[in-house]
Amino acid sequence: MMRALLPVLRGKRIVDLGCGMGWASRFMCDEGAASVPGLDLSQTMIA
């Protein structure tokens, strides 16, 4: 369902705020995003 809501990501620069464990970030990279830095307040989630 998420895929249907997003525009074409190829070549886009995206910031994943509240990335958690990075699942959405990985998805966006797999879809061709140029860069996807992830930010989260939880050090445990980033690790």
DRENTI-866088 format. One record per residue (C-alpha): residue number from 1; residue in three letters; x, y, z negated; chain. Coordinates in pm, 1 decimal, always signed. Example, Ala and Ser with C-alpha at 12.3 -4.5 7.8 and 13.67 -1.06 7.14 Angstrom:
2
+-----+-----+----------+----------+----------+---+
|   k |   r |        u |        v |        w | c |
+-----+-----+----------+----------+----------+---+
|   1 | ALA |  +1230.0 |   -450.0 |   -780.0 | A |
|   2 | SER |  +1367.0 |   -106.0 |   -714.0 | A |
+-----+-----+----------+----------+----------+---+
// end
This chain:
47
+-----+-----+----------+----------+----------+---+
|   k |   r |        u |        v |        w | c |
+-----+-----+----------+----------+----------+---+
|   1 | MET |     +0.0 |     +0.0 |     +0.0 | A |
|   2 | MET |   +285.3 |   +239.6 |    -80.7 | A |
|   3 | ARG |   +426.1 |   +202.0 |   +268.9 | A |
|   4 | ALA |    +98.2 |   +320.1 |   +423.2 | A |
|   5 | LEU |   +107.6 |   +642.0 |   +218.3 | A |
|   6 | LEU |   +462.1 |   +742.8 |   +314.8 | A |
|   7 | PRO |   +579.5 |   +916.9 |   +630.7 | A |
|   8 | VAL |   +858.1 |   +766.9 |   +841.2 | A |
|   9 | LEU |  +1163.7 |   +768.5 |   +611.6 | A |
|  10 | ARG |  +1437.9 |   +712.0 |   +869.4 | A |
|  11 | GLY |  +1702.2 |   +983.6 |   +836.2 | A |
|  12 | LYS |  +1529.1 |  +1163.8 |   +546.9 | A |
|  13 | ARG |  +1708.6 |  +1279.8 |   +231.1 | A |
|  14 | ILE |  +1492.9 |  +1183.3 |    -68.5 | A |
|  15 | VAL |  +1527.2 |  +1227.5 |   -446.0 | A |
|  16 | ASP |  +1359.4 |   +956.1 |   -655.3 | A |
|  17 | LEU |  +1263.0 |  +1131.8 |   -980.1 | A |
|  18 | GLY |  +1186.2 |   +887.5 |  -1260.1 | A |
|  19 | CYS |  +1342.5 |   +607.2 |  -1057.9 | A |
|  20 | GLY |  +1333.2 |   +350.1 |  -1337.4 | A |
|  21 | MET |  +1515.4 |    +40.3 |  -1215.4 | A |
|  22 | GLY |  +1537.9 |   +174.2 |   -859.9 | A |
|  23 | TRP |  +1289.5 |    -48.5 |   -678.1 | A |
|  24 | ALA |  +1136.0 |   +241.7 |   -483.2 | A |
|  25 | SER |  +1484.2 |   +381.9 |   -412.8 | A |
|  26 | ARG |  +1592.4 |    +48.8 |   -264.0 | A |
|  27 | PHE |  +1273.9 |    +31.4 |    -58.0 | A |
|  28 | MET |  +1334.8 |   +381.5 |    +81.8 | A |
|  29 | CYS |  +1695.8 |   +293.3 |   +169.6 | A |
|  30 | ASP |  +1576.9 |    -22.5 |   +342.1 | A |
|  31 | GLU |  +1333.5 |   +193.0 |   +541.6 | A |
|  32 | GLY |  +1626.8 |   +398.3 |   +674.1 | A |
|  33 | ALA |  +1643.6 |   +700.3 |   +444.2 | A |
|  34 | ALA |  +1975.5 |   +883.8 |   +483.1 | A |
|  35 | SER |  +2022.1 |   +920.5 |   +105.5 | A |
|  36 | VAL |  +1818.8 |   +840.8 |   -203.6 | A |
|  37 | PRO |  +1973.5 |   +952.6 |   -532.2 | A |
|  38 | GLY |  +1773.2 |   +827.9 |   -829.5 | A |
|  39 | LEU |  +1725.7 |  +1021.4 |  -1153.3 | A |
|  40 | ASP |  +1578.8 |   +887.1 |  -1475.6 | A |
|  41 | LEU |  +1594.3 |   +995.7 |  -1840.1 | A |
|  42 | SER |  +1639.7 |   +638.9 |  -1959.6 | A |
|  43 | GLN |  +2004.8 |   +527.7 |  -1952.6 | A |
|  44 | THR |  +1883.3 |   +170.6 |  -2000.7 | A |
|  45 | MET |  +1673.8 |   +184.9 |  -1683.8 | A |
|  46 | ILE |  +1962.3 |   +332.6 |  -1483.2 | A |
|  47 | ALA |  +2198.1 |    +60.9 |  -1607.4 | A |
+-----+-----+----------+----------+----------+---+
// end
